[in-house]
Amino acid sequence: MRPMLMLTALVAGALMPVQAGINAKLRLFLGDPVVTSLVSFGVGTLALFAFVLVTRTPAPTLAAAAAAPWWTWLGGALGAFFVAVTVILAYKLGATGLMAWIIAGQLLGSVLLDHTGAIGFAVREASWQRLAGVGLLLAGAVLVNEY
């Protein structure tokens, strides 16, 4: 089962630059990066709504939704920020440059989350090896963008 999970994550990662390119191209037609991001989120919302209907996924109760901490509702806003940034930067940095900085940022943030155990992650020490790996990714992002 674990190899299938890793393959799914790999495919999702490979589709990130495709999504950024598609959204950046849409921006050329719509003009504004925020409007483009809104349209992208709207299409995504419709796709998820259709999936929920087709799979007959039960809706949560209002009590369950109300019991969630306030900060758990920020995920959509973070997603909107991410999509808007990729729309703005995709053609400026190129697919490889954009993804290099995104991946480096994701790993930097992930090491911090793991080290502190924030938002429910298991605590995993920010060892020198992990920090060196993040440093190498940051150096790689610089190299990808410069050459």
MOKAPE-V844980 format. One record per pair of residues at least 4 apart in sequence whose C-alpha atoms are under 8 Angstrom apart, sorted by the first residue. I is the first residue (numbers start at 0). J is the second residue. If there is no record, write none. Layout:
BEGIN
i: {I | I}
j: {J | J}
END
This chain:
BEGIN
i: {0 | 1 | 2 | 3 | 4 | 5 | 6 | 7 | 8 | 9 | 10 | 11 | 12 | 13 | 14 | 15 | 15 | 16 | 16 | 16 | 16 | 17 | 18 | 19 | 19 | 19 | 19 | 19 | 19 | 20 | 20 | 20 | 20 | 20 | 21 | 22 | 22 | 22 | 22 | 22 | 22 | 23 | 23 | 23 | 23 | 23 | 23 | 24 | 25 | 25 | 26 | 26 | 26 | 26 | 26 | 29 | 29 | 30 | 30 | 31 | 32 | 32 | 32 | 32 | 33 | 33 | 34 | 35 | 35 | 35 | 36 | 36 | 36 | 36 | 36 | 37 | 37 | 38 | 39 | 40 | 40 | 41 | 42 | 43 | 44 | 45 | 46 | 47 | 48 | 49 | 50 | 51 | 51 | 51 | 52 | 59 | 59 | 60 | 61 | 62 | 63 | 67 | 68 | 69 | 73 | 74 | 75 | 76 | 77 | 78 | 79 | 80 | 81 | 82 | 83 | 84 | 85 | 85 | 87 | 88 | 88 | 88 | 89 | 89 | 89 | 90 | 92 | 92 | 92 | 93 | 94 | 95 | 95 | 95 | 96 | 96 | 96 | 96 | 97 | 98 | 99 | 99 | 99 | 99 | 99 | 100 | 100 | 100 | 101 | 102 | 102 | 103 | 103 | 103 | 103 | 103 | 104 | 105 | 106 | 106 | 107 | 107 | 108 | 109 | 110 | 110 | 110 | 110 | 111 | 111 | 112 | 112 | 112 | 112 | 113 | 113 | 113 | 113 | 113 | 113 | 113 | 114 | 114 | 114 | 114 | 115 | 115 | 116 | 116 | 116 | 116 | 125 | 125 | 126 | 127 | 128 | 129 | 130 | 131 | 132 | 133 | 134 | 135 | 136 | 137 | 138 | 139 | 140 | 141 | 142}
j: {4 | 5 | 6 | 7 | 8 | 9 | 10 | 11 | 12 | 13 | 14 | 15 | 16 | 17 | 18 | 19 | 98 | 20 | 94 | 95 | 98 | 21 | 22 | 23 | 82 | 85 | 86 | 89 | 94 | 24 | 86 | 89 | 90 | 94 | 25 | 26 | 35 | 36 | 39 | 85 | 86 | 27 | 85 | 86 | 87 | 89 | 90 | 28 | 29 | 35 | 30 | 31 | 32 | 35 | 86 | 34 | 35 | 34 | 35 | 35 | 36 | 83 | 86 | 87 | 37 | 83 | 38 | 39 | 83 | 86 | 40 | 79 | 82 | 83 | 86 | 41 | 79 | 42 | 43 | 44 | 79 | 45 | 46 | 47 | 48 | 49 | 50 | 51 | 52 | 53 | 54 | 55 | 56 | 57 | 56 | 63 | 64 | 64 | 65 | 66 | 67 | 71 | 72 | 73 | 77 | 78 | 79 | 80 | 81 | 82 | 83 | 84 | 85 | 86 | 87 | 88 | 89 | 97 | 91 | 92 | 93 | 97 | 93 | 94 | 97 | 94 | 96 | 97 | 144 | 97 | 98 | 99 | 143 | 144 | 100 | 140 | 143 | 144 | 101 | 102 | 103 | 136 | 139 | 140 | 143 | 104 | 137 | 140 | 105 | 106 | 136 | 107 | 133 | 136 | 137 | 140 | 108 | 109 | 110 | 133 | 111 | 133 | 112 | 113 | 114 | 125 | 129 | 130 | 115 | 125 | 116 | 117 | 118 | 120 | 117 | 120 | 121 | 122 | 123 | 124 | 125 | 122 | 123 | 124 | 125 | 122 | 123 | 120 | 121 | 122 | 123 | 129 | 130 | 130 | 131 | 132 | 133 | 134 | 135 | 136 | 137 | 138 | 139 | 140 | 141 | 142 | 143 | 144 | 145 | 146}
END
